[in-house]
Amino acid sequence: MFVVTGATGQLGSQIVDRLLDRLPPDAVGVSVRDVDRAAGLAERGVRVRAGDFTDPATLEHAFAGADKVLVVSASIRGHAAIAANRAAIDAARAAGANRILYTSHQAASRDSLFAAQPTHAATEEHLAGLGVPFTALRNGFYASTLSLSIGTALETGQLVAPADGPVSWTAHADLAEAAAVALTEDGVLDGVTAPLTAPEMLDLEAVAAILSDIMGRTVERVVADDDEWRASAIARGMPAAAADFTLGMYRAARAKEFAVTDPTLETVIGHRPARVRAVLETLVAHR
């Protein structure tokens, strides 16, 4: 049994789809907080069970019989996220899983300026210390995150954001495919992986140029002062904690924390990962 957590989320749902391309439905299980949202998977023959990282007692049932468990990182922040990820990993070990996989990040580091990265680093350290075969998938920065930056640009013609730096924006679909390979093919990805990234790095000025070409009109990149951007974001309704979290992403980018590419993802999935332009075309089409 291969168990995937977060199977109704953007990444987890695609991982399950790719697993079902490789395995019969009765070999796949999912752990989700809301089983009703996974009704479609149950109809396809997938085992659906309720599991919540913040309520570890639920995970014993959710992970029962699992040979491998893929823990999609908790969608919460701070120390609570570390505790939640550890709870899921510990439950997978207690269930007898012979490999535990975790969706980490290309820039996982205790010293990162982006608050998500120390969480990933701490989770990787915990996972590595359990003595169980593991894979920490160091996923490239999710390209869909660009929707946070380009939203108003499509209306105003200005991409306004703090100073940034090059990022190897990577599509969820490619990372989901790599996760399915890691789950089903022994020896392909073991331990902490190389960065699983698309082959190009772009800053927001380059993104604005691509948007201009897609839309047939100029999108100007405007660099905002950090404090002014934060105040503006909060005024538009963004919670202060979320604004600080996002600002950390820009600060880390301009420190070149995400300025890395690696061929591992292409090697694992057997084709060239999606380029940023393709992701932007999709984002624009769905706005």
Solvent accessible surface area in square Angstrom, and as a share of the most:
residue,aa,sasa,rsa
1,M,49,0.22
2,F,35,0.15
3,V,0,0.00
4,V,0,0.00
5,T,1,0.01
6,G,34,0.32
7,A,1,0.01
8,T,36,0.21
9,G,34,0.33
10,Q,105,0.47
11,L,13,0.07
12,G,1,0.01
13,S,39,0.25
14,Q,47,0.21
15,I,0,0.00
16,V,0,0.00
17,D,43,0.22
18,R,81,0.29
19,L,0,0.00
20,L,29,0.14
21,D,102,0.53
22,R,102,0.37
23,L,35,0.17
24,P,77,0.49
25,P,54,0.34
26,D,109,0.56
27,A,24,0.18
28,V,0,0.00
29,G,0,0.00
30,V,1,0.01
31,S,3,0.02
32,V,3,0.02
33,R,173,0.63
34,D,65,0.34
35,V,63,0.36
36,D,112,0.58
37,R,163,0.60
38,A,1,0.01
39,A,50,0.38
40,G,41,0.40
41,L,22,0.11
42,A,53,0.41
43,E,151,0.68
44,R,118,0.43
45,G,41,0.40
46,V,7,0.04
47,R,55,0.20
48,V,33,0.19
49,R,56,0.21
50,A,52,0.41
51,G,5,0.05
52,D,41,0.21
53,F,27,0.11
54,T,95,0.55
55,D,66,0.34
56,P,73,0.46
57,A,83,0.64
58,T,44,0.26
59,L,0,0.00
60,E,137,0.61
61,H,109,0.49
62,A,1,0.00
63,F,0,0.00
64,A,40,0.31
65,G,58,0.56
66,A,4,0.03
67,D,65,0.34
68,K,20,0.09
69,V,0,0.00
70,L,0,0.00
71,V,0,0.00
72,V,23,0.13
73,S,30,0.20
74,A,20,0.16
75,S,99,0.64
76,I,67,0.34
77,R,125,0.45
78,G,40,0.39
79,H,160,0.72
80,A,61,0.47
81,A,2,0.01
82,I,25,0.13
83,A,64,0.49
84,A,3,0.02
85,N,1,0.01
86,R,90,0.33
87,A,19,0.15
88,A,0,0.00
89,I,0,0.00
90,D,61,0.32
91,A,16,0.12
92,A,0,0.00
93,R,122,0.44
94,A,91,0.71
95,A,35,0.27
96,G,54,0.52
97,A,7,0.05
98,N,85,0.43
99,R,34,0.13
100,I,0,0.00
101,L,0,0.00
102,Y,0,0.00
103,T,2,0.01
104,S,3,0.02
105,H,14,0.06
106,Q,9,0.04
107,A,12,0.10
108,A,8,0.07
109,S,40,0.26
110,R,131,0.48
111,D,129,0.67
112,S,17,0.11
113,L,101,0.50
114,F,13,0.05
115,A,58,0.45
116,A,22,0.17
117,Q,0,0.00
118,P,35,0.22
119,T,14,0.08
120,H,20,0.09
121,A,8,0.06
122,A,1,0.00
123,T,0,0.00
124,E,11,0.05
125,E,91,0.41
126,H,47,0.21
127,L,0,0.00
128,A,55,0.42
129,G,65,0.62
130,L,23,0.12
131,G,74,0.71
132,V,25,0.14
133,P,73,0.46
134,F,31,0.13
135,T,0,0.00
136,A,0,0.00
137,L,2,0.01
138,R,52,0.19
139,N,3,0.02
140,G,0,0.00
141,F,10,0.04
142,Y,56,0.21
143,A,1,0.00
144,S,24,0.16
145,T,27,0.16
146,L,0,0.00
147,S,37,0.24
148,L,119,0.59
149,S,11,0.07
150,I,0,0.00
151,G,11,0.10
152,T,77,0.45
153,A,0,0.00
154,L,20,0.10
155,E,141,0.63
156,T,91,0.53
157,G,11,0.11
158,Q,77,0.34
159,L,0,0.00
160,V,66,0.38
161,A,1,0.00
162,P,0,0.00
163,A,37,0.28
164,D,32,0.16
165,G,5,0.05
166,P,35,0.22
167,V,4,0.02
168,S,0,0.00
169,W,15,0.05
170,T,0,0.00
171,A,11,0.09
172,H,18,0.08
173,A,54,0.42
174,D,8,0.04
175,L,2,0.01
176,A,0,0.00
177,E,43,0.19
178,A,1,0.00
179,A,2,0.02
180,A,0,0.00
181,V,5,0.03
182,A,3,0.02
183,L,0,0.00
184,T,36,0.21
185,E,71,0.32
186,D,117,0.61
187,G,69,0.67
188,V,56,0.32
189,L,15,0.08
190,D,91,0.47
191,G,15,0.15
192,V,71,0.41
193,T,10,0.06
194,A,39,0.30
195,P,29,0.18
196,L,0,0.00
197,T,2,0.01
198,A,0,0.00
199,P,44,0.28
200,E,31,0.14
201,M,87,0.39
202,L,18,0.09
203,D,49,0.26
204,L,4,0.02
205,E,116,0.52
206,A,34,0.26
207,V,0,0.00
208,A,3,0.02
209,A,63,0.49
210,I,32,0.16
211,L,0,0.00
212,S,25,0.16
213,D,93,0.48
214,I,44,0.22
215,M,49,0.22
216,G,69,0.66
217,R,110,0.40
218,T,106,0.62
219,V,6,0.04
220,E,88,0.40
221,R,35,0.13
222,V,43,0.25
223,V,95,0.54
224,A,19,0.15
225,D,78,0.41
226,D,21,0.11
227,D,100,0.52
228,E,118,0.53
229,W,20,0.07
230,R,78,0.28
231,A,62,0.48
232,S,50,0.32
233,A,1,0.01
234,I,60,0.31
235,A,90,0.70
236,R,152,0.55
237,G,60,0.58
238,M,55,0.24
239,P,90,0.57
240,A,46,0.35
241,A,74,0.57
242,A,18,0.14
243,A,0,0.00
244,D,68,0.35
245,F,44,0.18
246,T,14,0.08
247,L,4,0.02
248,G,8,0.08
249,M,13,0.06
250,Y,11,0.04
251,R,94,0.34
252,A,0,0.00
253,A,3,0.03
254,R,86,0.31
255,A,56,0.44
256,K,133,0.56
257,E,49,0.22
258,F,0,0.00
259,A,31,0.24
260,V,55,0.31
261,T,53,0.31
262,D,36,0.19
263,P,98,0.62
264,T,30,0.18
265,L,0,0.00
266,E,64,0.29
267,T,107,0.62
268,V,22,0.13
269,I,15,0.08
270,G,66,0.63
271,H,81,0.36
272,R,130,0.47
273,P,3,0.02
274,A,37,0.28
275,R,116,0.42
276,V,1,0.01
277,R,94,0.34
278,A,48,0.37
279,V,21,0.12
280,L,0,0.00
281,E,74,0.33
282,T,74,0.43
283,L,31,0.15
284,V,36,0.21
285,A,78,0.61
286,H,150,0.67
287,R,155,0.57
